Amino acid sequence: MFNEQRTSPRKVLKARALVTFDGAAPLAARTVDVGGNGLCLTYPQPMPVGECALSFEVSLEGKLHTIRTRSKALYCIFSNGEYKIGFQFLSLDLAAMTLLAKYMR
């Protein structure tokens, strides 16, 4: 059984995401929710645990903003016919932190 380890509140976010593990092609996924420290996304196949480049879209005030950051995939679990992968942000820049803070309000 998976134990909840989140350290910040989450908010539903249904958007496109790209995950790129070093040396591999980008994987197009969908976000589930996001918080100040990470996000969860879904993908039809399992993903490895480890560091990667992550980008995803956030809609604020009628505009789409793309957030790009280094992240770490912490877990990958099968749920309801797809895989849920939890990511921890490793290096959010100030602009990305500001966008997420506005989205979380």
N, CA, C and O atoms as CSV, one atom per row, in Angstrom:
chain,resi,resn,atom,element,x,y,z
A,1,MET,N,N,0.840,-1.182,0.000
A,1,MET,CA,C,0.000,0.000,0.000
A,1,MET,C,C,0.886,1.247,0.000
A,1,MET,O,O,1.900,1.293,0.697
A,2,PHE,N,N,0.504,2.243,-0.775
A,2,PHE,CA,C,1.279,3.480,-0.898
A,2,PHE,C,C,0.917,4.429,0.234
A,2,PHE,O,O,-0.264,4.684,0.471
A,3,ASN,N,N,1.917,4.955,0.938
A,3,ASN,CA,C,1.691,5.921,2.006
A,3,ASN,C,C,1.811,7.329,1.465
A,3,ASN,O,O,2.739,7.629,0.714
A,4,GLU,N,N,0.893,8.187,1.831
A,4,GLU,CA,C,0.906,9.589,1.400
A,4,GLU,C,C,2.145,10.282,1.951
A,4,GLU,O,O,2.375,10.283,3.160
A,5,GLN,N,N,2.951,10.880,1.051
A,5,GLN,CA,C,4.172,11.549,1.470
A,5,GLN,C,C,4.223,12.999,1.017
A,5,GLN,O,O,5.269,13.638,1.119
A,6,ARG,N,N,3.123,13.524,0.524
A,6,ARG,CA,C,3.105,14.899,0.036
A,6,ARG,C,C,3.311,15.868,1.186
A,6,ARG,O,O,2.816,15.671,2.296
A,7,THR,N,N,4.061,16.925,0.883
A,7,THR,CA,C,4.339,17.920,1.918
A,7,THR,C,C,3.641,19.239,1.644
A,7,THR,O,O,3.788,20.185,2.418
A,8,SER,N,N,2.880,19.319,0.550
A,8,SER,CA,C,2.141,20.546,0.245
A,8,SER,C,C,0.780,20.178,-0.329
A,8,SER,O,O,0.610,19.090,-0.880
A,9,PRO,N,N,-0.194,21.081,-0.201
A,9,PRO,CA,C,-1.531,20.806,-0.750
A,9,PRO,C,C,-1.474,20.631,-2.268
A,9,PRO,O,O,-0.569,21.141,-2.928
A,10,ARG,N,N,-2.442,19.913,-2.806
A,10,ARG,CA,C,-2.537,19.684,-4.242
A,10,ARG,C,C,-3.826,20.289,-4.782
A,10,ARG,O,O,-4.812,20.445,-4.062
A,11,LYS,N,N,-3.792,20.626,-6.071
A,11,LYS,CA,C,-4.967,21.137,-6.770
A,11,LYS,C,C,-5.077,20.384,-8.091
A,11,LYS,O,O,-4.071,20.122,-8.750
A,12,VAL,N,N,-6.306,20.039,-8.473
A,12,VAL,CA,C,-6.523,19.329,-9.729
A,12,VAL,C,C,-5.972,20.151,-10.887
A,12,VAL,O,O,-6.180,21.362,-10.959
A,13,LEU,N,N,-5.272,19.484,-11.785
A,13,LEU,CA,C,-4.736,20.118,-12.994
A,13,LEU,C,C,-4.802,19.092,-14.114
A,13,LEU,O,O,-4.081,18.094,-14.094
A,14,LYS,N,N,-5.658,19.336,-15.080
A,14,LYS,CA,C,-5.803,18.451,-16.242
A,14,LYS,C,C,-5.161,19.153,-17.430
A,14,LYS,O,O,-5.771,20.030,-18.042
A,15,ALA,N,N,-3.936,18.770,-17.756
A,15,ALA,CA,C,-3.188,19.455,-18.815
A,15,ALA,C,C,-2.185,18.498,-19.446
A,15,ALA,O,O,-1.950,17.397,-18.947
A,16,ARG,N,N,-1.604,18.943,-20.550
A,16,ARG,CA,C,-0.562,18.165,-21.217
A,16,ARG,C,C,0.765,18.307,-20.474
A,16,ARG,O,O,1.063,19.341,-19.876
A,17,ALA,N,N,1.544,17.239,-20.534
A,17,ALA,CA,C,2.880,17.258,-19.933
A,17,ALA,C,C,3.835,16.475,-20.826
A,17,ALA,O,O,3.430,15.555,-21.536
A,18,LEU,N,N,5.097,16.851,-20.780
A,18,LEU,CA,C,6.158,16.111,-21.468
A,18,LEU,C,C,7.201,15.701,-20.441
A,18,LEU,O,O,7.666,16.520,-19.648
A,19,VAL,N,N,7.561,14.432,-20.464
A,19,VAL,CA,C,8.570,13.892,-19.554
A,19,VAL,C,C,9.717,13.366,-20.407
A,19,VAL,O,O,9.503,12.573,-21.324
A,20,THR,N,N,10.938,13.809,-20.103
A,20,THR,CA,C,12.099,13.354,-20.867
A,20,THR,C,C,13.170,12.845,-19.910
A,20,THR,O,O,13.818,13.618,-19.205
A,21,PHE,N,N,13.338,11.526,-19.903
A,21,PHE,CA,C,14.420,10.930,-19.127
A,21,PHE,C,C,15.694,11.046,-19.950
A,21,PHE,O,O,15.645,10.957,-21.177
A,22,ASP,N,N,16.827,11.241,-19.300
A,22,ASP,CA,C,18.101,11.444,-19.997
A,22,ASP,C,C,18.339,10.349,-21.035
A,22,ASP,O,O,18.269,9.158,-20.731
A,23,GLY,N,N,18.622,10.778,-22.268
A,23,GLY,CA,C,18.924,9.844,-23.338
A,23,GLY,C,C,17.722,9.176,-23.977
A,23,GLY,O,O,17.885,8.287,-24.812
A,24,ALA,N,N,16.515,9.585,-23.601
A,24,ALA,CA,C,15.300,8.957,-24.135
A,24,ALA,C,C,14.430,9.991,-24.846
A,24,ALA,O,O,14.591,11.195,-24.647
A,25,ALA,N,N,13.516,9.511,-25.669
A,25,ALA,CA,C,12.577,10.398,-26.358
A,25,ALA,C,C,11.555,10.941,-25.357
A,25,ALA,O,O,11.248,10.271,-24.371
A,26,PRO,N,N,11.025,12.141,-25.595
A,26,PRO,CA,C,9.997,12.700,-24.707
A,26,PRO,C,C,8.739,11.831,-24.700
A,26,PRO,O,O,8.362,11.253,-25.720
A,27,LEU,N,N,8.102,11.752,-23.543
A,27,LEU,CA,C,6.856,11.010,-23.373
A,27,LEU,C,C,5.734,12.010,-23.121
A,27,LEU,O,O,5.825,12.825,-22.203
A,28,ALA,N,N,4.677,11.955,-23.927
A,28,ALA,CA,C,3.531,12.858,-23.762
A,28,ALA,C,C,2.554,12.238,-22.776
A,28,ALA,O,O,2.056,11.135,-22.999
A,29,ALA,N,N,2.280,12.945,-21.686
A,29,ALA,CA,C,1.417,12.445,-20.621
A,29,ALA,C,C,0.364,13.496,-20.276
A,29,ALA,O,O,0.316,14.564,-20.886
A,30,ARG,N,N,-0.485,13.179,-19.284
A,30,ARG,CA,C,-1.513,14.108,-18.806
A,30,ARG,C,C,-1.347,14.292,-17.302
A,30,ARG,O,O,-1.123,13.329,-16.569
A,31,THR,N,N,-1.459,15.534,-16.855
A,31,THR,CA,C,-1.354,15.801,-15.423
A,31,THR,C,C,-2.659,15.442,-14.720
A,31,THR,O,O,-3.729,15.452,-15.328
A,32,VAL,N,N,-2.552,15.126,-13.431
A,32,VAL,CA,C,-3.697,14.820,-12.573
A,32,VAL,C,C,-3.885,15.950,-11.567
A,32,VAL,O,O,-4.966,16.526,-11.446
A,33,ASP,N,N,-2.801,16.252,-10.844
A,33,ASP,CA,C,-2.834,17.337,-9.865
A,33,ASP,C,C,-1.430,17.890,-9.673
A,33,ASP,O,O,-0.440,17.282,-10.081
A,34,VAL,N,N,-1.367,19.069,-9.035
A,34,VAL,CA,C,-0.091,19.750,-8.853
A,34,VAL,C,C,-0.066,20.413,-7.483
A,34,VAL,O,O,-1.109,20.782,-6.943
A,35,GLY,N,N,1.126,20.559,-6.930
A,35,GLY,CA,C,1.336,21.288,-5.686
A,35,GLY,C,C,2.636,22.067,-5.800
A,35,GLY,O,O,3.291,22.036,-6.842
A,36,GLY,N,N,3.003,22.747,-4.762
A,36,GLY,CA,C,4.212,23.546,-4.794
A,36,GLY,C,C,5.492,22.741,-4.918
A,36,GLY,O,O,6.523,23.268,-5.333
A,37,ASN,N,N,5.429,21.458,-4.557
A,37,ASN,CA,C,6.635,20.624,-4.572
A,37,ASN,C,C,6.645,19.537,-5.632
A,37,ASN,O,O,7.660,18.866,-5.819
A,38,GLY,N,N,5.513,19.351,-6.339
A,38,GLY,CA,C,5.489,18.281,-7.324
A,38,GLY,C,C,4.141,18.119,-7.985
A,38,GLY,O,O,3.219,18.904,-7.763
A,39,LEU,N,N,4.042,17.071,-8.813
A,39,LEU,CA,C,2.777,16.794,-9.476
A,39,LEU,C,C,2.624,15.312,-9.721
A,39,LEU,O,O,3.574,14.539,-9.593
A,40,CYS,N,N,1.408,14.928,-10.076
A,40,CYS,CA,C,1.091,13.558,-10.451
A,40,CYS,C,C,0.599,13.595,-11.883
A,40,CYS,O,O,-0.146,14.495,-12.270
A,41,LEU,N,N,1.020,12.609,-12.675
A,41,LEU,CA,C,0.505,12.518,-14.034
A,41,LEU,C,C,0.158,11.078,-14.356
A,41,LEU,O,O,0.511,10.157,-13.620
A,42,THR,N,N,-0.550,10.897,-15.481
A,42,THR,CA,C,-0.915,9.564,-15.934
A,42,THR,C,C,-0.263,9.289,-17.277
A,42,THR,O,O,-0.012,10.195,-18.072
A,43,TYR,N,N,0.008,7.986,-17.507
A,43,TYR,CA,C,0.623,7.549,-18.749
A,43,TYR,C,C,0.191,6.095,-18.962
A,43,TYR,O,O,0.022,5.366,-17.985
A,44,PRO,N,N,0.007,5.652,-20.219
A,44,PRO,CA,C,-0.496,4.294,-20.444
A,44,PRO,C,C,0.499,3.176,-20.127
A,44,PRO,O,O,0.103,2.015,-20.028
A,45,GLN,N,N,1.777,3.504,-19.968
A,45,GLN,CA,C,2.801,2.505,-19.674
A,45,GLN,C,C,3.596,2.940,-18.447
A,45,GLN,O,O,3.589,4.120,-18.096
A,46,PRO,N,N,4.278,2.005,-17.792
A,46,PRO,CA,C,5.081,2.405,-16.631
A,46,PRO,C,C,6.249,3.298,-17.042
A,46,PRO,O,O,6.771,3.184,-18.151
A,47,MET,N,N,6.649,4.182,-16.140
A,47,MET,CA,C,7.828,5.031,-16.322
A,47,MET,C,C,8.851,4.660,-15.265
A,47,MET,O,O,8.487,4.223,-14.173
A,48,PRO,N,N,10.134,4.831,-15.581
A,48,PRO,CA,C,11.151,4.535,-14.572
A,48,PRO,C,C,11.157,5.588,-13.465
A,48,PRO,O,O,10.739,6.727,-13.670
A,49,VAL,N,N,11.629,5.195,-12.316
A,49,VAL,CA,C,11.828,6.137,-11.220
A,49,VAL,C,C,13.196,6.772,-11.429
A,49,VAL,O,O,14.156,6.080,-11.769
A,50,GLY,N,N,13.294,8.089,-11.227
A,50,GLY,CA,C,14.571,8.771,-11.385
A,50,GLY,C,C,14.399,10.174,-11.922
A,50,GLY,O,O,13.277,10.638,-12.125
A,51,GLU,N,N,15.526,10.858,-12.155
A,51,GLU,CA,C,15.498,12.255,-12.593
A,51,GLU,C,C,15.144,12.379,-14.065
A,51,GLU,O,O,15.436,11.499,-14.875
A,52,CYS,N,N,14.496,13.515,-14.392
A,52,CYS,CA,C,14.066,13.773,-15.762
A,52,CYS,C,C,13.803,15.264,-15.943
A,52,CYS,O,O,13.788,16.034,-14.982
A,53,ALA,N,N,13.597,15.648,-17.195
A,53,ALA,CA,C,13.103,16.990,-17.505
A,53,ALA,C,C,11.586,16.879,-17.600
A,53,ALA,O,O,11.067,15.920,-18.172
A,54,LEU,N,N,10.882,17.847,-17.047
A,54,LEU,CA,C,9.421,17.819,-17.022
A,54,LEU,C,C,8.903,19.177,-17.459
A,54,LEU,O,O,9.382,20.211,-16.994
A,55,SER,N,N,7.924,19.173,-18.351
A,55,SER,CA,C,7.247,20.416,-18.704
A,55,SER,C,C,5.752,20.150,-18.709
A,55,SER,O,O,5.302,19.068,-19.085
A,56,PHE,N,N,4.987,21.151,-18.286
A,56,PHE,CA,C,3.531,21.022,-18.256
A,56,PHE,C,C,2.910,22.402,-18.369
A,56,PHE,O,O,3.565,23.417,-18.132
A,57,GLU,N,N,1.635,22.423,-18.736
A,57,GLU,CA,C,0.928,23.675,-18.954
A,57,GLU,C,C,0.023,24.008,-17.780
A,57,GLU,O,O,-0.574,23.126,-17.163
A,58,VAL,N,N,-0.065,25.301,-17.484
A,58,VAL,CA,C,-0.978,25.824,-16.466
A,58,VAL,C,C,-1.746,26.971,-17.111
A,58,VAL,O,O,-1.149,27.842,-17.744
A,59,SER,N,N,-3.056,26.973,-16.954
A,59,SER,CA,C,-3.879,28.054,-17.499
A,59,SER,C,C,-4.167,29.065,-16.392
A,59,SER,O,O,-4.733,28.724,-15.353
A,60,LEU,N,N,-3.769,30.313,-16.632
A,60,LEU,CA,C,-4.006,31.406,-15.684
A,60,LEU,C,C,-4.526,32.612,-16.443
A,60,LEU,O,O,-3.944,33.034,-17.442
A,61,GLU,N,N,-5.622,33.158,-15.957
A,61,GLU,CA,C,-6.192,34.373,-16.530
A,61,GLU,C,C,-6.377,34.248,-18.037
A,61,GLU,O,O,-6.108,35.188,-18.785
A,62,GLY,N,N,-6.839,33.078,-18.477
A,62,GLY,CA,C,-7.132,32.856,-19.884
A,62,GLY,C,C,-5.936,32.587,-20.772
A,62,GLY,O,O,-6.087,32.498,-21.991
A,63,LYS,N,N,-4.744,32.453,-20.193
A,63,LYS,CA,C,-3.534,32.201,-20.983
A,63,LYS,C,C,-2.869,30.911,-20.520
A,63,LYS,O,O,-2.863,30.592,-19.331
A,64,LEU,N,N,-2.302,30.166,-21.488
A,64,LEU,CA,C,-1.539,28.967,-21.155
A,64,LEU,C,C,-0.085,29.332,-20.903
A,64,LEU,O,O,0.536,30.048,-21.690
A,65,HIS,N,N,0.442,28.837,-19.807
A,65,HIS,CA,C,1.844,29.052,-19.443
A,65,HIS,C,C,2.508,27.681,-19.339
A,65,HIS,O,O,1.923,26.749,-18.786
A,66,THR,N,N,3.710,27.556,-19.860
A,66,THR,CA,C,4.447,26.299,-19.767
A,66,THR,C,C,5.505,26.409,-18.677
A,66,THR,O,O,6.301,27.348,-18.651
A,67,ILE,N,N,5.494,25.431,-17.782
A,67,ILE,CA,C,6.492,25.347,-16.715
A,67,ILE,C,C,7.456,24.220,-17.075
A,67,ILE,O,O,7.034,23.106,-17.384
A,68,ARG,N,N,8.747,24.519,-17.033
A,68,ARG,CA,C,9.793,23.527,-17.313
A,68,ARG,C,C,10.700,23.423,-16.088
A,68,ARG,O,O,11.124,24.434,-15.527
A,69,THR,N,N,10.989,22.189,-15.685
A,69,THR,CA,C,11.818,21.997,-14.503
A,69,THR,C,C,12.466,20.618,-14.510
A,69,THR,O,O,11.971,19.699,-15.163
A,70,ARG,N,N,13.553,20.474,-13.799
A,70,ARG,CA,C,14.099,19.150,-13.507
A,70,ARG,C,C,13.250,18.578,-12.387
A,70,ARG,O,O,12.869,19.280,-11.449
A,71,SER,N,N,12.964,17.303,-12.502
A,71,SER,CA,C,12.119,16.632,-11.522
A,71,SER,C,C,12.636,15.228,-11.279
A,71,SER,O,O,13.530,14.735,-11.967
A,72,LYS,N,N,12.044,14.608,-10.283
A,72,LYS,CA,C,12.394,13.227,-9.977
A,72,LYS,C,C,11.109,12.422,-9.865
A,72,LYS,O,O,10.234,12.741,-9.060
A,73,ALA,N,N,11.002,11.376,-10.679
A,73,ALA,CA,C,9.870,10.457,-10.570
A,73,ALA,C,C,10.095,9.611,-9.316
A,73,ALA,O,O,11.086,8.889,-9.211
A,74,LEU,N,N,9.159,9.711,-8.370
A,74,LEU,CA,C,9.316,9.019,-7.090
A,74,LEU,C,C,8.599,7.678,-7.047
A,74,LEU,O,O,9.052,6.750,-6.377
A,75,TYR,N,N,7.481,7.574,-7.761
A,75,TYR,CA,C,6.738,6.315,-7.769
A,75,TYR,C,C,5.967,6.180,-9.072
A,75,TYR,O,O,5.697,7.164,-9.760
A,76,CYS,N,N,5.622,4.952,-9.392
A,76,CYS,CA,C,4.819,4.636,-10.568
A,76,CYS,C,C,3.910,3.482,-10.167
A,76,CYS,O,O,4.384,2.377,-9.904
A,77,ILE,N,N,2.590,3.738,-10.118
A,77,ILE,CA,C,1.644,2.707,-9.699
A,77,ILE,C,C,0.549,2.541,-10.749
A,77,ILE,O,O,0.149,3.505,-11.401
A,78,PHE,N,N,0.072,1.313,-10.904
A,78,PHE,CA,C,-1.011,1.025,-11.836
A,78,PHE,C,C,-2.328,1.294,-11.128
A,78,PHE,O,O,-2.555,0.807,-10.020
A,79,SER,N,N,-3.206,2.079,-11.773
A,79,SER,CA,C,-4.480,2.449,-11.164
A,79,SER,C,C,-5.516,2.707,-12.253
A,79,SER,O,O,-5.311,3.550,-13.126
A,80,ASN,N,N,-6.611,1.988,-12.199
A,80,ASN,CA,C,-7.731,2.185,-13.131
A,80,ASN,C,C,-7.306,2.139,-14.596
A,80,ASN,O,O,-7.722,2.989,-15.383
A,81,GLY,N,N,-6.497,1.174,-14.968
A,81,GLY,CA,C,-6.137,0.967,-16.355
A,81,GLY,C,C,-5.013,1.829,-16.893
A,81,GLY,O,O,-4.718,1.780,-18.087
A,82,GLU,N,N,-4.378,2.618,-16.036
A,82,GLU,CA,C,-3.254,3.458,-16.468
A,82,GLU,C,C,-2.260,3.571,-15.314
A,82,GLU,O,O,-2.525,3.112,-14.203
A,83,TYR,N,N,-1.135,4.177,-15.590
A,83,TYR,CA,C,-0.116,4.349,-14.556
A,83,TYR,C,C,-0.136,5.779,-14.037
A,83,TYR,O,O,-0.226,6.733,-14.809
A,84,LYS,N,N,-0.052,5.913,-12.724
A,84,LYS,CA,C,0.079,7.226,-12.086
A,84,LYS,C,C,1.514,7.356,-11.612
A,84,LYS,O,O,2.045,6.487,-10.919
A,85,ILE,N,N,2.133,8.470,-12.006
A,85,ILE,CA,C,3.534,8.692,-11.671
A,85,ILE,C,C,3.640,9.975,-10.862
A,85,ILE,O,O,3.149,11.021,-11.285
A,86,GLY,N,N,4.272,9.899,-9.711
A,86,GLY,CA,C,4.447,11.060,-8.839
A,86,GLY,C,C,5.826,11.662,-9.016
A,86,GLY,O,O,6.833,10.956,-8.974
A,87,PHE,N,N,5.867,12.980,-9.216
A,87,PHE,CA,C,7.122,13.697,-9.440
A,87,PHE,C,C,7.360,14.739,-8.360
A,87,PHE,O,O,6.429,15.406,-7.909
A,88,GLN,N,N,8.603,14.871,-7.954
A,88,GLN,CA,C,9.038,15.936,-7.052
A,88,GLN,C,C,9.839,16.929,-7.882
A,88,GLN,O,O,10.746,16.538,-8.617
A,89,PHE,N,N,9.505,18.223,-7.768
A,89,PHE,CA,C,10.270,19.247,-8.479
A,89,PHE,C,C,11.643,19.383,-7.830
A,89,PHE,O,O,11.753,19.403,-6.604
A,90,LEU,N,N,12.685,19.476,-8.646
A,90,LEU,CA,C,14.043,19.620,-8.131
A,90,LEU,C,C,14.585,21.033,-8.288
A,90,LEU,O,O,15.411,21.471,-7.488
A,91,SER,N,N,14.131,21.747,-9.304
A,91,SER,CA,C,14.720,23.069,-9.561
A,91,SER,C,C,13.718,24.012,-10.230
A,91,SER,O,O,13.864,24.350,-11.405
A,92,LEU,N,N,12.718,24.425,-9.487
A,92,LEU,CA,C,11.762,25.405,-10.016
A,92,LEU,C,C,12.387,26.791,-9.966
A,92,LEU,O,O,12.941,27.188,-8.941
A,93,ASP,N,N,12.299,27.533,-11.075
A,93,ASP,CA,C,12.792,28.910,-11.043
A,93,ASP,C,C,11.720,29.825,-10.445
A,93,ASP,O,O,10.587,29.398,-10.226
A,94,LEU,N,N,12.078,31.066,-10.188
A,94,LEU,CA,C,11.175,32.007,-9.526
A,94,LEU,C,C,9.894,32.220,-10.324
A,94,LEU,O,O,8.811,32.293,-9.743
A,95,ALA,N,N,10.001,32.322,-11.647
A,95,ALA,CA,C,8.812,32.528,-12.481
A,95,ALA,C,C,7.853,31.344,-12.359
A,95,ALA,O,O,6.641,31.538,-12.264
A,96,ALA,N,N,8.386,30.124,-12.360
A,96,ALA,CA,C,7.550,28.933,-12.226
A,96,ALA,C,C,6.911,28.872,-10.845
A,96,ALA,O,O,5.737,28.523,-10.725
A,97,MET,N,N,7.665,29.205,-9.801
A,97,MET,CA,C,7.106,29.229,-8.443
A,97,MET,C,C,5.958,30.221,-8.346
A,97,MET,O,O,4.934,29.940,-7.723
A,98,THR,N,N,6.133,31.381,-8.964
A,98,THR,CA,C,5.100,32.412,-8.943
A,98,THR,C,C,3.847,31.934,-9.668
A,98,THR,O,O,2.738,32.119,-9.166
A,99,LEU,N,N,4.007,31.323,-10.841
A,99,LEU,CA,C,2.861,30.789,-11.579
A,99,LEU,C,C,2.117,29.740,-10.761
A,99,LEU,O,O,0.889,29.763,-10.683
A,100,LEU,N,N,2.858,28.826,-10.155
A,100,LEU,CA,C,2.217,27.787,-9.349
A,100,LEU,C,C,1.497,28.373,-8.145
A,100,LEU,O,O,0.395,27.938,-7.811
A,101,ALA,N,N,2.101,29.347,-7.494
A,101,ALA,CA,C,1.458,29.979,-6.336
A,101,ALA,C,C,0.140,30.631,-6.749
A,101,ALA,O,O,-0.855,30.520,-6.033
A,102,LYS,N,N,0.125,31.305,-7.891
A,102,LYS,CA,C,-1.116,31.920,-8.383
A,102,LYS,C,C,-2.151,30.857,-8.716
A,102,LYS,O,O,-3.332,31.020,-8.409
A,103,TYR,N,N,-1.713,29.764,-9.348
A,103,TYR,CA,C,-2.640,28.690,-9.707
A,103,TYR,C,C,-3.233,28.035,-8.458
A,103,TYR,O,O,-4.405,27.658,-8.457
A,104,MET,N,N,-2.447,27.899,-7.412
A,104,MET,CA,C,-2.888,27.201,-6.200
A,104,MET,C,C,-3.895,27.999,-5.368
A,104,MET,O,O,-4.539,27.432,-4.485
A,105,ARG,N,N,-4.045,29.291,-5.629
A,105,ARG,CA,C,-4.981,30.109,-4.840
A,105,ARG,C,C,-6.401,29.690,-5.054
A,105,ARG,O,O,-7.313,30.273,-4.467
